[in-house]
Amino acid sequence: MTSRQTAAEGSTQPPALTIDALGKKCPIPIIMLAEQINQVPRNGIVSVLADDPAAFTDIPAWCRLKSHHHVASYELPGGGWAIHVRRNY
C-alpha cells in the first residue's frame, strides 16, 4: 500500500468523520481538522477531503507535529484527495 492511492485500493477502517474542505485553501483544511478531530473516539479515523495541493503535504506534517497518525491519502475521482488521519489521543 502506498501513501498515494485511489480510494478503491487497499482496505482501511472506515472514517468516523469526513471533513469536506474541497475548494478551501490551506491552512483552512488543517484548521477544520484541528477543530473537529476530538469528535471521533481515540484511534478513530478522520477523512479530510481536500483539493489544495498544499493540504496533501501539510496535513501529514500536522499529524507528525501533533502526534496523530497519517494513515494514507487516497486520490478522489473528481480531483483532490481523501486524507485519512487516525486520532492518537
N, CA, C and O atoms as a GROMACS GRO file, in nm:
protein
  356
    1MET      N    1   0.083  -0.117   0.000
    1MET     CA    2   0.000   0.000   0.000
    1MET      C    3   0.089   0.125   0.000
    1MET      O    4   0.182   0.133   0.080
    2THR      N    5   0.063   0.218  -0.086
    2THR     CA    6   0.141   0.341  -0.089
    2THR      C    7   0.064   0.451  -0.020
    2THR      O    8  -0.055   0.437   0.009
    3SER      N    9   0.134   0.563   0.008
    3SER     CA   10   0.065   0.674   0.074
    3SER      C   11  -0.023   0.751  -0.024
    3SER      O   12  -0.106   0.831   0.019
    4ARG      N   13  -0.006   0.727  -0.154
    4ARG     CA   14  -0.090   0.794  -0.253
    4ARG      C   15  -0.154   0.687  -0.340
    4ARG      O   16  -0.088   0.628  -0.426
    5GLN      N   17  -0.281   0.662  -0.317
    5GLN     CA   18  -0.351   0.557  -0.388
    5GLN      C   19  -0.494   0.600  -0.413
    5GLN      O   20  -0.540   0.701  -0.360
    6THR      N   21  -0.565   0.523  -0.494
    6THR     CA   22  -0.705   0.556  -0.519
    6THR      C   23  -0.790   0.502  -0.405
    6THR      O   24  -0.749   0.410  -0.334
    7ALA      N   25  -0.908   0.558  -0.389
    7ALA     CA   26  -0.996   0.518  -0.280
    7ALA      C   27  -1.037   0.372  -0.292
    7ALA      O   28  -1.071   0.309  -0.191
    8ALA      N   29  -1.035   0.316  -0.412
    8ALA     CA   30  -1.075   0.177  -0.432
    8ALA      C   31  -0.966   0.080  -0.391
    8ALA      O   32  -0.995  -0.039  -0.373
    9GLU      N   33  -0.843   0.125  -0.376
    9GLU     CA   34  -0.732   0.036  -0.343
    9GLU      C   35  -0.721   0.019  -0.192
    9GLU      O   36  -0.752   0.110  -0.115
   10GLY      N   37  -0.677  -0.098  -0.152
   10GLY     CA   38  -0.649  -0.124  -0.012
   10GLY      C   39  -0.777  -0.130   0.070
   10GLY      O   40  -0.885  -0.096   0.022
   11SER      N   41  -0.765  -0.175   0.194
   11SER     CA   42  -0.880  -0.176   0.283
   11SER      C   43  -0.837  -0.113   0.414
   11SER      O   44  -0.735  -0.151   0.472
   12THR      N   45  -0.914  -0.019   0.459
   12THR     CA   46  -0.883   0.050   0.584
   12THR      C   47  -1.009   0.062   0.666
   12THR      O   48  -1.120   0.039   0.618
   13GLN      N   49  -0.991   0.096   0.791
   13GLN     CA   50  -1.104   0.124   0.878
   13GLN      C   51  -1.184   0.240   0.819
   13GLN      O   52  -1.125   0.340   0.778
   14PRO      N   53  -1.316   0.230   0.814
   14PRO     CA   54  -1.394   0.341   0.758
   14PRO      C   55  -1.384   0.465   0.847
   14PRO      O   56  -1.373   0.453   0.969
   15PRO      N   57  -1.388   0.583   0.786
   15PRO     CA   58  -1.378   0.706   0.865
   15PRO      C   59  -1.498   0.722   0.959
   15PRO      O   60  -1.612   0.694   0.922
   16ALA      N   61  -1.470   0.768   1.081
   16ALA     CA   62  -1.576   0.802   1.176
   16ALA      C   63  -1.630   0.941   1.146
   16ALA      O   64  -1.741   0.975   1.187
   17LEU      N   65  -1.551   1.022   1.076
   17LEU     CA   66  -1.589   1.160   1.044
   17LEU      C   67  -1.526   1.197   0.911
   17LEU      O   68  -1.409   1.166   0.886
   18THR      N   69  -1.602   1.264   0.825
   18THR     CA   70  -1.549   1.318   0.700
   18THR      C   71  -1.563   1.469   0.703
   18THR      O   72  -1.670   1.522   0.730
   19ILE      N   73  -1.453   1.537   0.677
   19ILE     CA   74  -1.449   1.683   0.672
   19ILE      C   75  -1.434   1.724   0.526
   19ILE      O   76  -1.336   1.688   0.461
   20ASP      N   77  -1.531   1.798   0.475
   20ASP     CA   78  -1.528   1.843   0.336
   20ASP      C   79  -1.461   1.979   0.327
   20ASP      O   80  -1.522   2.082   0.355
   21ALA      N   81  -1.333   1.978   0.289
   21ALA     CA   82  -1.257   2.101   0.272
   21ALA      C   83  -1.226   2.127   0.124
   21ALA      O   84  -1.134   2.202   0.092
   22LEU      N   85  -1.303   2.063   0.035
   22LEU     CA   86  -1.282   2.084  -0.108
   22LEU      C   87  -1.308   2.230  -0.143
   22LEU      O   88  -1.406   2.289  -0.099
   23GLY      N   89  -1.218   2.287  -0.221
   23GLY     CA   90  -1.230   2.426  -0.260
   23GLY      C   91  -1.172   2.525  -0.161
   23GLY      O   92  -1.171   2.645  -0.186
   24LYS      N   93  -1.124   2.476  -0.048
   24LYS     CA   94  -1.067   2.564   0.054
   24LYS      C   95  -0.915   2.557   0.049
   24LYS      O   96  -0.858   2.449   0.032
   25LYS      N   97  -0.850   2.670   0.064
   25LYS     CA   98  -0.704   2.678   0.059
   25LYS      C   99  -0.647   2.660   0.199
   25LYS      O  100  -0.710   2.696   0.298
   26CYS      N  101  -0.528   2.604   0.205
   26CYS     CA  102  -0.457   2.591   0.332
   26CYS      C  103  -0.432   2.731   0.388
   26CYS      O  104  -0.402   2.824   0.312
   27PRO      N  105  -0.444   2.746   0.517
   27PRO     CA  106  -0.450   2.642   0.621
   27PRO      C  107  -0.591   2.600   0.662
   27PRO      O  108  -0.606   2.530   0.763
   28ILE      N  109  -0.694   2.639   0.588
   28ILE     CA  110  -0.831   2.610   0.630
   28ILE      C  111  -0.856   2.460   0.651
   28ILE      O  112  -0.916   2.425   0.752
   29PRO      N  113  -0.812   2.368   0.561
   29PRO     CA  114  -0.835   2.226   0.589
   29PRO      C  115  -0.772   2.179   0.721
   29PRO      O  116  -0.830   2.096   0.791
   30ILE      N  117  -0.656   2.232   0.754
   30ILE     CA  118  -0.590   2.194   0.880
   30ILE      C  119  -0.666   2.251   0.999
   30ILE      O  120  -0.682   2.183   1.100
   31ILE      N  121  -0.712   2.373   0.987
   31ILE     CA  122  -0.790   2.434   1.095
   31ILE      C  123  -0.918   2.355   1.118
   31ILE      O  124  -0.956   2.330   1.232
   32MET      N  125  -0.984   2.315   1.009
   32MET     CA  126  -1.106   2.234   1.022
   32MET      C  127  -1.077   2.101   1.090
   32MET      O  128  -1.154   2.056   1.175
   33LEU      N  129  -0.965   2.037   1.053
   33LEU     CA  130  -0.925   1.911   1.115
   33LEU      C  131  -0.897   1.930   1.264
   33LEU      O  132  -0.945   1.853   1.347
   34ALA      N  133  -0.820   2.032   1.297
   34ALA     CA  134  -0.785   2.058   1.437
   34ALA      C  135  -0.909   2.085   1.523
   34ALA      O  136  -0.915   2.043   1.638
   35GLU      N  137  -1.007   2.154   1.466
   35GLU     CA  138  -1.129   2.186   1.540
   35GLU      C  139  -1.219   2.064   1.560
   35GLU      O  140  -1.295   2.059   1.657
   36GLN      N  141  -1.212   1.967   1.469
   36GLN     CA  142  -1.308   1.857   1.471
   36GLN      C  143  -1.253   1.721   1.509
   36GLN      O  144  -1.331   1.628   1.531
   37ILE      N  145  -1.121   1.705   1.517
   37ILE     CA  146  -1.065   1.571   1.540
   37ILE      C  147  -1.111   1.510   1.673
   37ILE      O  148  -1.121   1.388   1.684
   38ASN      N  149  -1.138   1.593   1.773
   38ASN     CA  150  -1.182   1.540   1.902
   38ASN      C  151  -1.325   1.490   1.901
   38ASN      O  152  -1.372   1.438   2.003
   39GLN      N  153  -1.396   1.503   1.789
   39GLN     CA  154  -1.532   1.450   1.777
   39GLN      C  155  -1.532   1.299   1.754
   39GLN      O  156  -1.635   1.234   1.769
   40VAL      N  157  -1.417   1.243   1.716
   40VAL     CA  158  -1.409   1.098   1.693
   40VAL      C  159  -1.341   1.033   1.813
   40VAL      O  160  -1.261   1.097   1.881
   41PRO      N  161  -1.372   0.907   1.839
   41PRO     CA  162  -1.305   0.839   1.950
   41PRO      C  163  -1.156   0.819   1.922
   41PRO      O  164  -1.112   0.823   1.807
   42ARG      N  165  -1.080   0.799   2.029
   42ARG     CA  166  -0.938   0.771   2.012
   42ARG      C  167  -0.922   0.649   1.921
   42ARG      O  168  -0.997   0.552   1.934
   43ASN      N  169  -0.826   0.654   1.832
   43ASN     CA  170  -0.800   0.553   1.728
   43ASN      C  171  -0.901   0.558   1.614
   43ASN      O  172  -0.895   0.474   1.524
   44GLY      N  173  -0.992   0.653   1.616
   44GLY     CA  174  -1.087   0.671   1.507
   44GLY      C  175  -1.020   0.741   1.390
   44GLY      O  176  -0.917   0.806   1.405
   45ILE      N  177  -1.081   0.727   1.273
   45ILE     CA  178  -1.027   0.785   1.150
   45ILE      C  179  -1.109   0.907   1.110
   45ILE      O  180  -1.232   0.904   1.109
   46VAL      N  181  -1.038   1.014   1.076
   46VAL     CA  182  -1.099   1.133   1.016
   46VAL      C  183  -1.053   1.138   0.872
   46VAL      O  184  -0.933   1.124   0.844
   47SER      N  185  -1.146   1.157   0.780
   47SER     CA  186  -1.114   1.173   0.639
   47SER      C  187  -1.131   1.319   0.602
   47SER      O  188  -1.240   1.374   0.613
   48VAL      N  189  -1.023   1.382   0.559
   48VAL     CA  190  -1.028   1.521   0.516
   48VAL      C  191  -1.028   1.522   0.363
   48VAL      O  192  -0.931   1.479   0.301
   49LEU      N  193  -1.136   1.571   0.304
   49LEU     CA  194  -1.143   1.584   0.158
   49LEU      C  195  -1.087   1.721   0.123
   49LEU      O  196  -1.138   1.823   0.167
   50ALA      N  197  -0.980   1.722   0.042
   50ALA     CA  198  -0.914   1.848   0.009
   50ALA      C  199  -0.859   1.841  -0.133
   50ALA      O  200  -0.816   1.736  -0.179
   51ASP      N  201  -0.861   1.955  -0.200
   51ASP     CA  202  -0.804   1.961  -0.335
   51ASP      C  203  -0.694   2.066  -0.348
   51ASP      O  204  -0.642   2.088  -0.457
   52ASP      N  205  -0.658   2.131  -0.238
   52ASP     CA  206  -0.546   2.223  -0.239
   52ASP      C  207  -0.418   2.139  -0.228
   52ASP      O  208  -0.401   2.064  -0.132
   53PRO      N  209  -0.326   2.149  -0.327
   53PRO     CA  210  -0.203   2.068  -0.322
   53PRO      C  211  -0.124   2.085  -0.192
   53PRO      O  212  -0.055   1.992  -0.150
   54ALA      N  213  -0.134   2.200  -0.128
   54ALA     CA  214  -0.063   2.220  -0.001
   54ALA      C  215  -0.116   2.126   0.107
   54ALA      O  216  -0.040   2.081   0.192
   55ALA      N  217  -0.245   2.097   0.104
   55ALA     CA  218  -0.304   2.009   0.205
   55ALA      C  219  -0.246   1.869   0.197
   55ALA      O  220  -0.233   1.801   0.299
   56PHE      N  221  -0.211   1.825   0.076
   56PHE     CA  222  -0.156   1.691   0.057
   56PHE      C  223  -0.029   1.669   0.139
   56PHE      O  224  -0.005   1.559   0.188
   57THR      N  225   0.052   1.773   0.154
   57THR     CA  226   0.174   1.762   0.234
   57THR      C  227   0.158   1.821   0.374
   57THR      O  228   0.220   1.775   0.469
   58ASP      N  229   0.074   1.924   0.387
   58ASP     CA  230   0.061   1.993   0.516
   58ASP      C  231  -0.015   1.911   0.620
   58ASP      O  232   0.019   1.917   0.738
   59ILE      N  233  -0.116   1.835   0.579
   59ILE     CA  234  -0.191   1.756   0.678
   59ILE      C  235  -0.103   1.644   0.736
   59ILE      O  236  -0.104   1.625   0.858
   60PRO      N  237  -0.028   1.568   0.655
   60PRO     CA  238   0.065   1.471   0.716
   60PRO      C  239   0.169   1.538   0.807
   60PRO      O  240   0.205   1.481   0.910
   61ALA      N  241   0.216   1.657   0.771
   61ALA     CA  242   0.312   1.729   0.857
   61ALA      C  243   0.245   1.768   0.988
   61ALA      O  244   0.307   1.758   1.094
   62TRP      N  245   0.120   1.813   0.982
   62TRP     CA  246   0.045   1.848   1.103
   62TRP      C  247   0.031   1.724   1.192
   62TRP      O  248   0.043   1.734   1.314
   63CYS      N  249   0.006   1.608   1.131
   63CYS     CA  250  -0.006   1.484   1.208
   63CYS      C  251   0.122   1.455   1.285
   63CYS      O  252   0.117   1.419   1.403
   64ARG      N  253   0.237   1.470   1.219
   64ARG     CA  254   0.365   1.447   1.288
   64ARG      C  255   0.383   1.547   1.402
   64ARG      O  256   0.429   1.510   1.510
   65LEU      N  257   0.348   1.671   1.378
   65LEU     CA  258   0.363   1.776   1.478
   65LEU      C  259   0.274   1.752   1.600
   65LEU      O  260   0.314   1.777   1.713
   66LYS      N  261   0.153   1.702   1.575
   66LYS     CA  262   0.054   1.684   1.682
   66LYS      C  263   0.044   1.540   1.732
   66LYS      O  264  -0.043   1.509   1.813
   67SER      N  265   0.132   1.453   1.686
   67SER     CA  266   0.137   1.312   1.729
   67SER      C  267   0.011   1.232   1.695
   67SER      O  268  -0.029   1.143   1.770
   68HIS      N  269  -0.051   1.265   1.582
   68HIS     CA  270  -0.157   1.183   1.526
   68HIS      C  271  -0.095   1.104   1.411
   68HIS      O  272   0.020   1.130   1.374
   69HIS      N  273  -0.168   1.009   1.355
   69HIS     CA  274  -0.112   0.922   1.252
   69HIS      C  275  -0.176   0.949   1.116
   69HIS      O  276  -0.298   0.938   1.102
   70HIS      N  277  -0.094   0.984   1.017
   70HIS     CA  278  -0.143   0.995   0.879
   70HIS      C  279  -0.152   0.854   0.824
   70HIS      O  280  -0.049   0.789   0.802
   71VAL      N  281  -0.274   0.805   0.803
   71VAL     CA  282  -0.295   0.667   0.758
   71VAL      C  283  -0.260   0.654   0.611
   71VAL      O  284  -0.178   0.570   0.574
   72ALA      N  285  -0.321   0.739   0.527
   72ALA     CA  286  -0.298   0.734   0.382
   72ALA      C  287  -0.371   0.852   0.319
   72ALA      O  288  -0.458   0.914   0.379
   73SER      N  289  -0.332   0.880   0.196
   73SER     CA  290  -0.402   0.980   0.115
   73SER      C  291  -0.450   0.911  -0.011
   73SER      O  292  -0.372   0.854  -0.087
   74TYR      N  293  -0.581   0.917  -0.033
   74TYR     CA  294  -0.644   0.848  -0.146
   74TYR      C  295  -0.688   0.951  -0.250
   74TYR      O  296  -0.753   1.050  -0.216
   75GLU      N  297  -0.653   0.928  -0.375
   75GLU     CA  298  -0.694   1.019  -0.481
   75GLU      C  299  -0.844   1.007  -0.503
   75GLU      O  300  -0.898   0.897  -0.507
   76LEU      N  301  -0.911   1.121  -0.516
   76LEU     CA  302  -1.055   1.124  -0.544
   76LEU      C  303  -1.078   1.126  -0.694
   76LEU      O  304  -1.000   1.188  -0.767
   77PRO      N  305  -1.181   1.060  -0.742
   77PRO     CA  306  -1.207   1.055  -0.887
   77PRO      C  307  -1.223   1.193  -0.950
   77PRO      O  308  -1.182   1.213  -1.065
   78GLY      N  309  -1.281   1.288  -0.878
   78GLY     CA  310  -1.303   1.422  -0.933
   78GLY      C  311  -1.188   1.519  -0.909
   78GLY      O  312  -1.199   1.637  -0.940
   79GLY      N  313  -1.078   1.470  -0.854
   79GLY     CA  314  -0.964   1.555  -0.821
   79GLY      C  315  -0.956   1.579  -0.671
   79GLY      O  316  -1.058   1.586  -0.603
   80GLY      N  317  -0.836   1.590  -0.623
   80GLY     CA  318  -0.814   1.609  -0.479
   80GLY      C  319  -0.789   1.476  -0.411
   80GLY      O  320  -0.764   1.374  -0.476
   81TRP      N  321  -0.797   1.478  -0.280
   81TRP     CA  322  -0.763   1.360  -0.200
   81TRP      C  323  -0.857   1.345  -0.082
   81TRP      O  324  -0.917   1.442  -0.036
   82ALA      N  325  -0.868   1.223  -0.036
   82ALA     CA  326  -0.926   1.193   0.094
   82ALA      C  327  -0.805   1.157   0.181
   82ALA      O  328  -0.744   1.052   0.164
   83ILE      N  329  -0.773   1.246   0.272
   83ILE     CA  330  -0.654   1.230   0.356
   83ILE      C  331  -0.702   1.175   0.491
   83ILE      O  332  -0.773   1.242   0.565
   84HIS      N  333  -0.660   1.051   0.521
   84HIS     CA  334  -0.707   0.984   0.642
   84HIS      C  335  -0.608   1.002   0.756
   84HIS      O  336  -0.488   0.980   0.741
   85VAL      N  337  -0.663   1.042   0.870
   85VAL     CA  338  -0.586   1.069   0.990
   85VAL      C  339  -0.645   0.987   1.105
   85VAL      O  340  -0.766   0.989   1.127
   86ARG      N  341  -0.558   0.915   1.178
   86ARG     CA  342  -0.602   0.840   1.295
   86ARG      C  343  -0.575   0.925   1.420
   86ARG      O  344  -0.463   0.970   1.442
   87ARG      N  345  -0.678   0.946   1.499
   87ARG     CA  346  -0.663   1.021   1.624
   87ARG      C  347  -0.591   0.934   1.727
   87ARG      O  348  -0.638   0.825   1.759
   88ASN      N  349  -0.478   0.982   1.777
   88ASN     CA  350  -0.398   0.904   1.872
   88ASN      C  351  -0.427   0.934   2.018
   88ASN      O  352  -0.394   0.853   2.104
   89TYR      N  353  -0.486   1.047   2.048
   89TYR     CA  354  -0.513   1.082   2.189
   89TYR      C  355  -0.636   1.167   2.200
   89TYR      O  356  -0.675   1.206   2.310
   0.00000   0.00000   0.00000
